[in-house]
C-alpha cells in the first residue's frame, strides 16, 4: 500500500525508493512472441544513456571537460532513439512497432529544434564547450 507523498521519511524523501522497491518486486510479464534479450535490454540501455547525459552538464566540478561537450550532449540524447526502436521492434507486435516509429519521429523532430537552439548559443559564444556557456553567462544570462 502506497503512503501519501509526504508520509514516508522526512518530507517524503524515501517515497521514490519505496516505489522503486515495490516496482522491482512485482511479477514480470513476458510477451510470448517477443525477442527476450532486446526486449529487456532496451529500457536498461535507454536509462544508461539518459544518465550519461548528466556527465556532460556543467556542475561546480568537472566529470569531463572537453571542447566538444555540446556534440557529446546531442549524441547522447539522440542515442535514445535507437533504444525506442529496439523496444518496439523486439516485442514482435505491429502496434508496438508503429508506436515506436511514431515516438522516433517525434524525438527526431524535437532534436532538430534543440540542435538549432544550441547552435545559436554556439555561434554567440564561438565554442562547443558547455563550461564556456556557463562562464559566458556570469555577467548576463541568455534571455
C-alpha positions as CSV (number, residue, x, y, z in Angstrom):
1,X,0.0,0.0,0.0
2,X,1.4,3.3,-1.0
3,X,1.5,6.0,1.7
4,X,1.0,9.6,0.8
5,X,3.7,11.6,-0.9
6,X,4.9,13.3,2.3
7,X,4.3,10.5,4.8
8,X,7.3,8.2,4.2
9,X,10.5,9.7,5.6
10,X,11.2,13.4,6.2
11,X,9.1,15.3,3.7
12,X,8.5,12.3,1.6
13,X,12.2,11.8,0.8
14,X,12.0,8.0,0.9
15,X,8.8,7.6,-1.2
16,X,10.6,7.2,-4.6
17,X,12.8,4.5,-3.1
18,X,9.8,2.7,-1.7
19,X,8.1,2.9,-5.1
20,X,11.2,1.5,-6.7
21,X,11.3,-1.4,-4.3
22,X,7.6,-2.1,-4.9
23,X,8.2,-1.9,-8.7
24,X,11.1,-4.4,-8.7
25,X,9.3,-6.9,-6.5
26,X,6.2,-7.1,-8.8
27,X,5.7,-10.1,-11.1
28,X,7.2,-9.6,-14.5
29,X,5.1,-10.3,-17.6
30,X,6.7,-11.6,-20.7
31,X,5.1,-11.4,-24.2
32,X,5.5,-14.9,-25.7
33,X,6.4,-13.8,-29.2
34,X,9.0,-11.2,-28.2
35,X,12.7,-11.4,-28.6
36,X,13.8,-11.8,-25.0
37,X,17.2,-10.1,-24.8
38,X,16.5,-6.9,-26.8
39,X,13.1,-6.6,-25.1
40,X,14.6,-6.4,-21.6
41,X,17.9,-4.7,-22.5
42,X,16.3,-1.7,-24.4
43,X,15.0,0.0,-21.3
44,X,18.2,-0.6,-19.4
45,X,20.3,0.9,-22.2
46,X,17.9,3.8,-22.5
47,X,18.3,4.6,-18.8
48,X,22.1,4.2,-19.1
49,X,22.3,6.6,-22.0
50,X,20.0,9.1,-20.2
51,X,22.1,9.1,-17.2
52,X,25.2,9.5,-19.3
53,X,23.8,12.9,-20.5
54,X,24.3,14.2,-16.9
55,X,28.0,13.7,-17.2
56,X,28.2,16.3,-19.9
57,X,26.3,19.0,-17.9
58,X,28.5,21.6,-16.2
59,X,28.3,21.4,-12.4
60,X,30.6,23.0,-9.9
61,X,33.1,20.2,-10.5
62,X,34.0,18.6,-13.8
63,X,33.5,15.0,-14.8
64,X,34.6,15.6,-18.4
65,X,35.8,18.9,-19.7
66,X,36.1,18.8,-23.5
67,X,35.8,21.3,-26.2
68,X,33.1,19.2,-27.9
69,X,30.7,18.7,-24.9
70,X,27.7,20.1,-26.9
71,X,28.2,17.5,-29.5
72,X,28.5,14.8,-26.8
73,X,25.3,16.0,-25.3
74,X,23.4,15.9,-28.6
75,X,24.8,12.5,-29.4
76,X,23.8,11.0,-26.1
77,X,20.3,12.4,-26.5
78,X,19.9,11.1,-30.0
79,X,21.1,7.6,-28.9
80,X,17.8,7.2,-27.1
81,X,16.0,6.9,-30.5
82,X,17.7,3.5,-31.1
83,X,16.5,2.1,-27.8
84,X,13.0,3.2,-28.5
85,X,13.2,1.5,-31.9
86,X,14.7,-1.7,-30.4
87,X,12.0,-1.9,-27.7
88,X,9.2,-1.6,-30.3
89,X,10.8,-4.0,-32.8
90,X,11.7,-6.7,-30.2
91,X,8.1,-7.1,-29.0
92,X,7.2,-8.5,-32.4
93,X,3.9,-6.7,-32.3
94,X,2.8,-4.5,-35.2
95,X,1.2,-1.9,-32.9
96,X,4.3,-1.7,-30.7
97,X,6.4,-1.1,-33.7
98,X,4.0,1.6,-35.0
99,X,4.1,3.3,-31.6
100,X,7.9,3.1,-31.6
101,X,8.1,4.6,-35.1
102,X,5.8,7.4,-34.0
103,X,7.9,8.1,-30.9
104,X,11.1,8.0,-33.0
105,X,9.7,10.5,-35.5
106,X,8.7,12.8,-32.6
107,X,12.0,12.5,-30.9
108,X,14.0,13.3,-34.0
109,X,11.8,16.4,-34.8
110,X,12.4,17.7,-31.2
111,X,16.1,17.1,-31.5
112,X,16.3,19.2,-34.7
113,X,14.8,22.2,-32.9
114,X,17.0,21.6,-29.8
115,X,20.1,21.5,-32.0
116,X,19.2,24.7,-33.7
117,X,18.7,26.4,-30.4
118,X,22.0,25.2,-29.2
119,X,23.6,26.3,-32.5
120,X,22.5,29.9,-31.8
121,X,24.4,29.8,-28.4
122,X,27.4,28.2,-30.1
123,X,27.5,30.9,-32.7
124,X,27.2,33.6,-29.9
125,X,30.0,32.1,-27.8
126,X,32.1,30.6,-30.6
127,X,32.7,27.5,-28.6
128,X,31.3,24.0,-28.2
129,X,32.3,23.8,-24.6
130,X,29.4,23.8,-22.1
131,X,31.6,25.3,-19.4
132,X,32.3,28.3,-21.7
133,X,28.5,28.7,-22.0
134,X,28.2,28.9,-18.2
135,X,31.1,31.3,-17.9
136,X,29.7,33.5,-20.6
137,X,26.5,33.9,-18.6
138,X,28.3,35.0,-15.4
139,X,27.6,38.7,-16.2
140,X,24.4,38.5,-18.2
141,X,22.3,35.4,-18.8
142,X,20.8,34.3,-22.1
143,X,17.3,35.7,-22.5
